[in-house]
């Protein structure tokens, strides 16, 4: 058991945490888009300049993938995570351009212990992807499932007769 892991109780309602630092490059934008979202304003700089976007910009799905990366590095990999039951909403508010440096602002919107599985807390977050200028490029609302501290303190029955 890893006693240093963050548990449900470590995410109080109203808490705001900021983390992450990822610079987005033109090559990364085009590479992701060629594989997953091959719209011209994500894959071709000349076509992007001539489009309503006015220049190359990252796919919204790429931005959400970068959010996941920053969340993993920022807290998920050191959390007693029990997964997620989904994302409720994704909003792409401003284009992410080559050279933008992204970070995350995570706000805990709600938290409760599961009625069916009391060893699990259900935490609703708002994740905002913020650029170096302070602009909010995207918002994602969703849930993390996190073990309660009490459930992690229970010794395992494995190996006991």
C-alpha positions in Angstrom: 0.0 0.0 0.0 1.3 3.4 -0.9 0.5 5.8 2.0 1.6 8.8 0.0 -1.2 8.6 -2.6 -3.8 11.3 -2.6 -7.2 10.1 -1.5 -10.8 11.3 -1.9 -10.4 13.5 1.2 -7.6 15.4 -0.5 -9.9 17.1 -3.0 -12.2 19.4 -1.0 -15.0 21.2 -2.8 -13.9 24.7 -3.9 -10.2 23.8 -4.1 -8.3 25.3 -7.0 -5.0 23.7 -8.1 -2.8 24.9 -10.9 -0.2 22.7 -12.6 1.3 21.7 -16.0 3.6 23.3 -18.5 3.5 22.1 -22.1 4.6 24.0 -25.1 2.7 23.1 -28.3 4.7 22.9 -31.5 3.5 23.1 -35.1 5.0 19.7 -35.8 3.0 18.2 -32.9 -0.2 19.8 -34.0 0.2 18.5 -37.6 1.3 15.0 -36.5 -1.7 14.6 -34.1 -4.1 15.9 -36.7 -2.8 13.8 -39.6 -3.6 10.7 -37.5 -6.7 11.7 -35.7 -8.3 14.9 -37.0 -7.1 15.7 -40.5 -8.9 19.0 -41.1 -6.8 21.3 -43.2 -6.5 24.0 -40.5 -4.8 21.4 -38.3 -2.6 19.8 -40.9 -1.6 22.5 -43.5 -0.2 25.9 -42.6 -1.1 27.5 -45.9 -4.7 26.1 -45.8 -5.0 27.2 -42.2 -3.9 30.8 -43.0 -6.6 30.9 -45.7 -9.3 29.4 -43.5 -11.7 31.0 -41.0 -9.2 29.9 -38.3 -6.6 32.4 -39.7 -3.7 30.1 -39.0 -2.6 26.6 -37.8 -4.3 25.5 -34.6 -4.4 22.3 -32.6 -7.3 19.9 -32.8 -9.6 20.2 -29.8 -9.0 16.5 -29.3 -5.3 17.1 -29.2 -5.9 19.8 -26.5 -7.9 17.4 -24.4 -5.2 14.7 -24.8 -2.7 17.3 -23.6 -5.0 18.0 -20.6 -4.9 14.3 -19.7 -1.1 14.3 -19.9 -0.9 17.3 -17.6 -3.4 15.8 -15.2 -1.5 12.5 -15.0 1.7 14.4 -14.3 0.0 16.9 -12.0 -1.9 14.6 -9.7 -3.5 11.4 -11.2 -0.4 9.2 -11.1 0.0 10.0 -7.4 -3.7 9.5 -6.6 -5.5 6.4 -5.4 -7.5 6.5 -8.6 -10.3 4.1 -9.3 -10.9 5.5 -12.9 -13.6 7.7 -14.1 -17.1 7.3 -15.2 -16.8 10.0 -17.9 -16.7 13.6 -19.0 -19.8 15.6 -18.9 -18.8 18.5 -21.1 -16.0 19.8 -23.3 -15.8 23.4 -24.6 -13.2 24.6 -27.0 -13.1 28.3 -26.4 -9.9 29.7 -28.1 -7.6 28.1 -30.7 -4.3 26.6 -29.4 -1.5 27.8 -31.7 2.1 26.7 -32.2 4.2 28.2 -29.4 1.4 28.3 -26.9 2.4 27.1 -23.4 -0.5 25.3 -21.7 -1.2 24.7 -18.1 -4.2 23.5 -16.1 -6.4 25.1 -13.5 -8.5 22.4 -11.7 -11.4 23.3 -9.5 -13.2 20.8 -7.4 -16.9 21.4 -8.0 -18.5 18.5 -6.0 -17.4 15.5 -3.9 -19.3 12.7 -2.3 -18.8 9.2 -1.2 -20.5 6.6 -3.4 -23.7 5.2 -1.9 -23.1 1.8 -3.6 -19.4 1.6 -3.1 -18.4 3.5 0.1 -14.7 2.8 -0.5 -15.0 5.2 -3.4 -15.3 8.9 -3.6 -16.9 10.6 -6.6 -15.2 14.0 -7.4 -16.5 16.3 -10.0 -13.9 18.7 -11.5 -13.7 21.6 -13.9 -10.4 21.5 -15.7 -9.5 24.7 -17.6 -6.7 24.6 -20.1 -5.0 28.0 -19.9 -2.4 29.6 -22.2 0.6 31.6 -21.3 -1.4 34.8 -21.7 -4.0 33.6 -19.1 -6.6 32.9 -21.8 -8.8 29.9 -21.2 -8.5 27.7 -24.4 -10.8 24.9 -23.3 -12.9 23.7 -20.4 -13.7 20.1 -19.4 -16.1 19.0 -16.7 -15.9 15.4 -15.5 -15.4 13.0 -12.7 -12.6 11.1 -11.1 -13.3 8.1 -8.9 -10.9 8.1 -5.9 -10.4 5.7 -3.0 -11.3 7.0 0.4 -8.6 7.1 3.0 -10.5 4.7 5.3 -10.8 2.1 2.5 -7.0 2.2 2.0 -6.3 1.7 5.7 -8.1 -1.6 5.8 -5.5 -4.4 5.9 -5.8 -7.0 3.1 -7.4 -10.4 4.0 -5.2 -12.1 1.4 -3.1 -14.9 2.8 -5.0 -15.0 6.1 -6.8 -18.3 7.0 
